[in-house]
Amino acid sequence: MNEKLKGILFLFAGVVLFLVGRQVPHGMPSGILAWALQLAGIYLGIFVGLKKIVKAEKT
């Protein structure tokens, strides 16, 4: 699969994870889940997705 397309998919998946994390109720047990989903979304979107897009643009 094209690296740029992979980056776009990771970016989209990161945004979806972040938005799902925003919808989880922020009580004590589920607050940890919400926090983890948001961090996973940020990591996937920014660090994995954008890195793949930039790497594909350089080549």
C-alpha positions in Angstrom: 0.0 0.0 0.0 1.2 3.5 -0.7 3.0 5.1 2.3 1.1 8.4 1.9 -2.2 6.5 2.0 -1.1 4.6 5.1 -0.3 8.0 6.7 -3.7 9.4 5.9 -5.4 6.3 7.3 -3.4 6.5 10.5 -4.2 10.2 10.8 -7.9 9.4 10.3 -7.8 6.6 12.8 -6.1 8.9 15.3 -8.8 11.5 14.9 -11.5 8.8 15.4 -9.9 7.5 18.5 -9.5 10.9 20.0 -13.2 11.8 19.3 -14.3 8.5 20.8 -12.2 9.3 23.9 -14.0 12.6 24.1 -17.4 10.9 24.2 -16.6 8.5 27.1 -17.9 9.7 30.4 -15.2 11.1 32.6 -15.9 9.3 35.8 -13.1 7.7 37.7 -12.9 4.2 36.1 -14.0 5.3 32.6 -11.9 8.5 32.9 -8.8 6.4 32.5 -10.2 4.8 29.4 -11.1 8.2 28.0 -7.6 9.5 28.7 -6.0 6.5 27.1 -8.1 6.7 24.0 -7.3 10.4 23.6 -3.6 9.8 24.0 -3.7 6.8 21.6 -5.5 9.1 19.0 -2.9 11.8 19.4 -0.1 9.4 19.1 -1.5 7.6 16.0 -2.6 10.8 14.3 0.4 13.0 14.9 3.4 10.8 15.4 2.6 7.9 13.1 0.3 9.4 10.5 2.0 12.7 9.9 5.4 11.0 10.0 4.4 8.6 7.3 3.0 11.4 5.2 6.1 13.5 5.5 8.3 10.5 4.8 6.3 9.8 1.6 6.6 13.4 0.4 10.4 13.4 0.8 10.8 10.5 -1.5 
